[in-house]
Amino acid sequence: MKIISNREKFLAAFQVAAGIAPTRSPKEVLNNIKIEATDGKVVLMATDLEAGIRLEVDSVEVVKPGRALLNVQRVGNILREASDETLTFESSENTMDVTGAHSEFHLPLANPDEFPSVVEFAETSYFELSARLFKELVKRTIYATDNESTRYQLGGVLFEMDGEDITTVATDGRRLACMHGKGQSIGGFKNSGMSTIVPTKTLTLMDRSISEKDDVVCIAARSNDILIRTNRCTIYSRLVEGRYPNWRQVIPSRENKTRIEGIVGPFLTAIRQASIVADPESRGVEFVFGNGSLVVAAKATDVGTSRIEMPISYLGDEVKITMDYRFVSDFFKALDLEKPFAIDVRSNAEPAMFSTEDGYTYVVMPMARQ
């Protein structure tokens, strides 16, 4: 095998693939990325046996087709530290030579036949949506997962796909994020039940792998695993075992609730300021809506107090609720600063529900007042 590649573009693709390769594994072969070069096409493959990725690399000249294993740590360091604009990778039976205009490296080469196969996307029945929507579905829910819970189902994002509708849901038991969108079913695809729970690591990898050139994402969910494909990348992953909690029961009714509308930027700024002196253990911040203003206040022994006031459009009676400032901030951080949103709230005894007009819903449980 012999290829010539732009170093920076190869590094970007290599780092994405390396995101799934285990840093330590009893199987040393998994500490490598497999490269396959055919006429005009170079594909990087990595796996930890629970998930795998196949990623095409742009701006590569294939001089001689072939395949080889690239050690994640050593080749990654070469790609990061070398100053050459282009690098040549040439493999012999036992050696990989990496050369540039001002550098050369000679590395021992493992047998590529020992590397596990990485599944390709060969499904005829799947769900298709825009790459932009996929990134929003992930961005607006993944932060609410709980990878430390004994309830392993909470360590992933639930995907529901039915007809043109797709919904992603994540919760850690104290807050819940839900995002709806539209796509299309190809080949009669439909997934049912509450078992398509995708690990956060897989979704983080997929989000990183989507480039500006990708316009469509295809999702094929099966009984125990899932395949996700873009124009140049395919990711395979086992699903999180178990059934997801009945999340629809958590979404509160808007009936008899007070609705406050606003813009993300000013609210996020007020929360950040007030949280400077929030109790480091409870992290509770009180929100008081009423009479045309919002007051965000916090206090902590030996730390101090804060009171931030800002004008809002709500002119009704006072409504008070105390919430974990991190949870509220997470909702705002998933949105553009100019984005309009609404909060439906009644009292400190009921959850607050945040929402946007494009299908995003977020529920936060209240805290005891300080």
Secondary structure, DSSP 4 states (H G I P E B T S, - for coil): -EEEEEHHHHHHHHHHHHTTS-SS-SSGGGGEEEEEEETTEEEEEEE-SSEEEEEE-SSEEEEE-EEEEEEHHHHHHHHHH---SEEEEEE-SSEEEEE-SS-EEEEE---GGGSPP------SSEEEEEHHHHHHHHHTTGGG--TTSSSGGGGEEEEEEETTEEEEEEE-SSEEEEEEEE-EEETT----SS--EEEHHHHHHHHHH--TT--EEEEEE-SSEEEEE-SSEEEEEEPPSS----GGGTS---TT-EEEEEEHHHHHHHHHHHGGGS-TTT-EEEEEEETTEEEEEEEETTTEEEEEEEE-S--SS-EEEEEEHHHHHHHHHTS-TT-EEEEEE--TTS-EEEE-TTSEEEEE------
